[in-house]
């Protein structure tokens, strides 16, 4: 399992990129245009070409897809370990505890948001109004336009966050419905086909269906990435003999050439669409998220130098905090971060940079405390719940 330390580091980096993705429209909406101006990229085509690569570091959906891909891979490992999952014991345990694993930290982080809203300490509207065009009528001004009530809070946080994607209280929680439902998809796929000698044929058929369906509704691409995580795990970790197509899939997932090829295809398709001729929106989404996710993750996995980079202690430390960091970055940024930006009297031309460093440190520190007091306890409680249901199996 030591080889999987790079996944922990990748989780940490992905969580930080999500933070940067929300920092940009909060404090520096046009920083990418300013950067391109300074380096002399003035033509429309060359700017769009450069933007395609820059978005990897400040766009929040791609790292979320990476979260989902790694999540499916990791939760599937023990399902394919026959010594652990004897009589599907682990499958029952994992499925029954999954909701509670997320629900406790989600509830506490949403409660923090509820308190900040009721105390008028979510300052995004104040900053949006002060910053003017691009902020007041853009992303920053969209949120917290309601008066919260306790019943509404409980219904939203306990139920709707996980079933309908309602993220009124913590806007980062739009990912929870796909995360929970995608996990259940992984468990369901294993329950139906996990021991079948022809399961890679079944995977391929379901995956092809999801790709075709995704060209009409991109939500299918979300669940496609969970399926890809299961297939990756199965091909690498399962010990079955004589499983049709398994070795071919294993060679595919472990291939450096295929990983690089997918990178070239994914960036090439989106660059072509941005610079030359637009491709259909859902097809663009397919190349920009599922294909890039698989390509980037496998490139890191298959090149030892990349694995060692993501196994560095700072990244692994951030990986341990990643879920807590993800849950807390919005309430801290919209309260303490905006307060500092507006009222701390910072007149330096490096004001945005100072706030960025301040928030990075503050969110990391708060996430460490949250991990110890909330997230670890949630894991213990959910493990007990899972073991209870598994014992009844």
N, C-alpha and C positions, 0 to 999 in steps of 0.2 A: 504493500500500500504506500510505501515511501514515494514511489513515482507519482502519486496523486497529489503530492504537496504543491505541485505547480498549479493544480486546479484551485487550491486554496488561495494562492497568490493571484490567480486570474480573477477570482471572485472579488478580492480586495480592490484590484485595479478597476474592475467593472463598476463597483459601487462608487468609486471616486469619480469615474467618468459621468455617472448619472448625476452626482452632485454638481459637476461642472456644467452639465447640460441644463440644470435648473438655475445655476449661478448666472449664466450668460443672459437669459431674458429678464433676470431680476435686476442686475446691476450694469451690464455692459452689452446691450442687445446688438450693437454694431461692431463688436470687437474684431470679428472676422474680416469685415470690410476695411477697417482701419489697418489691420495687419497686411492685407493684400495691397493696399495703397502704399504702405511703407516699403514693401519689398518690390514695388514697381510693376505689379501685375494689374494692368489697366484695361486690357481687352476683355470683352464679355466671355469669349470662349476660354481663354486661359484662366480667367477668374473662376469660371464654373468647373474647369478641370481641377484646379487647386482646391476648391471648396469640397469636391467629392472626397478628397483625402482628409481634409481638415475636419469634416463632420465626424470622422471616426473618433475624434478626441473630445467632441463637445455635444454629440447627439445622443439622446438617452435611450432610444429604442433598441439599438444594436446591442449594447451591454445587457439589456434585459433579456433579449433572445439568448445571449450567451449564458446568463443565469439559468434560463429554462433548459438549455441543452445540457449543461453540467448537472443540473438537478436531476433530470431524467437518467443520466448516466450513473450518478452516484447512488440513487435510491434503487437502481436495478441490480447493483453488484451482488448484494446478498440474496436477491431472488434467484440468481443463477448459480449460487453456491448451494449445492444439494445438502451439504452437512449442516448449513444454517437454516435452510428453508425446507427441511424435511416435513412432508405432509402439508406443505404450504403454510407452515406456522409463521414464518417471517412475513409472508404476504399478508396474512390476516393482521398481524401486529402492525405492520407499516401502514396499511390502509386505514385501520381504525384509529391510529394516533395522529394521522396527518393533519386533520383540521385543528386539533388542539395544539399541535406544534406551532402553527401560525397564529391561532386565535388569541393566545395570551399576550404575546408581544404586540400584536396588532391592536388589541384592546387598550393596552397601556399607552402606546404611542398616540392613539386616537384620543384617549382621555386627556393627554397633554395638550393636543390641539384644541379640544373642546374647552379646556380651562383658559387657554390663550385667547380663543375667540370671545368667550364670555367676559374676559377681562380687558377686551379691546387691545390686546397686545399682538395680534396678527396685523402687521403694519403694511402689508402689501398694497392696500389701496392708497394709503398715505404716500408711499413712494411712487406709485403709478401716477397719481394726480400731480405730484411735484415734478416728475420726470417728463410728463407730457406725452406727445404723440409717439406711438410705438410701444408705450408702456401702458397708458391708461386704456387704450383700445386694443391691447394685445394680450399676451399670455398672462402677464402679471396682474392685470385687472380682472381676470376671469373668475378668480377664486374667492370664496368666503363672502358671497353676496346673499347670505341668509342669516336668520336669527336662530341659533341652535336651541333645541329643547332636549330634555333628558330622554324622553321616549324615542324621539327621532334619532338621537345619538345611539341608543342601545340597539334599535332595529337596524340601523345602518351598519354599525360596527360588528355586531354579532352575526347578522344574517346577510345583509345586502352586499357587503364588501366581498363576500365569498361566492355569492350566487349571481349577482347582477353587475358587479364591478363598480358599485357606487363608492366613490372616494371623496365624498363631500368634506370629511374632516381631515384626512391626511391624503393629499392629492397623489402621493406616490403609490397609493394602494390599489390603483387600477390593475396592477399586476397580479393581485391575489386570486381573482377568479380564474384566470388562465393557469396560475400555479397550482391551485387545488384541483381543478378539473383535469389539467394535464397530468398531474400525479395519478389521479384515478384512472386516466387513460392508460398510463404505464402499467398499473396494477391489473387493469382489465385485460390488456393485451397479453400480459404474462399468464393470467388465469386461463385464457382461452387457448393461447398458442405456445406458451412458454416451454412445454415439454414435447411439442410436436416436431417430428423429424423434418417436416416440410415448412417450418415456421418462417424461414427466410423468404419463401415464396409468398406466404401470407403477408409478411411485412411489406414486401415489394408491391403487392396488389393494393394494400391499404394506403401505402405511401403514394402510389400513382393516382389513386382516387383523390387523396388530399391535395395533390398538386393540381389536378384538373379542377376540383371544386374550388380551390383557392384562387383560380383565375376569375371566379365569380364573386367569392367572398373571402377576403384575406384572413379571416379568423381561422380558416382551415390551415393556413401556413403556421399559425401559432402552435397548433397541436401536431403539425408535421414535425416541428423541431423536437417535441417530446418523443415522438416515435423514433426519430433519428438517434436520440440519446439511448433509447432501449436497444436499438439495432447495434449501435456502436458497442455498448456494454456486452451484449450477448455474443457478438463476434469475438471479442477480446477475452472475456472471462468465463464463459460457459465451458464445461468440460465434456459435453455430449460427443459421442462418436457417431460418425455417419450422418451428420445433419447436412442436408442438401444446401449447397451454396454458401455454407458458413465460412469455409476457408477463403472463398473469393471475396466475401465481404470483409473478412479480417485483413486480407492483403490490401483491399481498397482503403480501409480506415487507417492502416499503418503506412501507407505509401506517401513518401515525401513529394513525389511528382504529382500525384493527384491533389494533394493539399495545395501545392503551389498553383496547379492548373485551375482549381476552383477559385483561388484568389484572383487570378488573372481574369477568369470569366466573370466573376461577380463585379469586380471594379470596372472591367471593360464594358460590361452591359450598361451599368449606371452612368459611366462617363459618356458613352455613346449617346445615351438618352439625354443627358444634361447638355452636351455640347453640340451634337449634330441633329438627331431626329428623335423626338419623344417616342418611347415605346409605351404600350398600354400600362396604365397605372398599377394594376395588380401584378403584372409581370415585373415591373420595376421593383415593387415591394418584395417579390420573390427573390430576386437577385440581391437586393439591398439588405435583406435581413436573414432569411433562412440560409441562403447560399453563403453569404459572407460569414455568418456565424459558424457554420461547419468548417469553412475554409480557414478562418482565423484560429479556431480552437484546435483543429487538427494540425495546423502549421506549428503551433506552440507545442503540441503533444509529440509530434514526430521529429522535431529537431532538438537535440540535447542541449544546445546552447540556449535556445529559447526556454526550455524547461528549467534550466539552472537559473536563468534570469528571474523567472516568476517564482522560483523557490527561495529567493532572497528573503531574509527575515522581515524587512519592512512590509513587503507584499503579503507574506504569510500572516503577519500580525494584523494587517488590514483585512485579510480574508476572514480571520476569526471574528472580526467586528462587523463584517460586511452587512449582515442582516440588520443589526442594530443601527449601523451607520445609515443604511437605506431608510429605515423607519423614522429616524430622528432628523435627517438633514433639512426637511422642509420646515417643520415647526421652529427649529433653531434659526434657520436662515431668515424666515419671515418675521421673526421677533427680534432676537438679539442682533442678528446681522444687519437688518434694515435699520434698527435703532442706532447702531454704531455708525452706519453709513450716513444717516440723516442728522444725528444730534451729537455726535462725539466731537464735532468741531475740527475734523480733519480737513485741512485745506491743501495738503500736499498733492502734487500731480500723480502721486502713487496711491491715492485714496482707495481706488478699486483693488489694487494689489494688497494693501494693508488689510482691507476687509476680507479678502480672499484667504490670506494667511491666518487671520484671526478666526475665521469660521472653520477653516480646516483643522486647526488645533482644538477649538472648542467642541466641534462635533465629534472629533476622534475621542476626546476625553469623556464626553457624555456617553458616547457609544460604549466605551470600555465599562463604565459604571452600569449602564443598561444591560450589557451582556452578562455581567456578574449577577445583578440583582433580579433581572427579568428573564432574559433569554435562556440562560442556563437552567433556571428553575422551570421554565416552560418545557425544556427538553426532558427534564427528569419527570415532570408530571405526565407529559404525553407518553413517555416510555412506560410508565406504570399503567396507563390506560391501555396502551397497545399490548402489553404483556397479559393484562387481565383478559382481554378479548381473545388473545391467542391461546390462553389456557383453556378457553371454552371450546376451542376448535376440535 
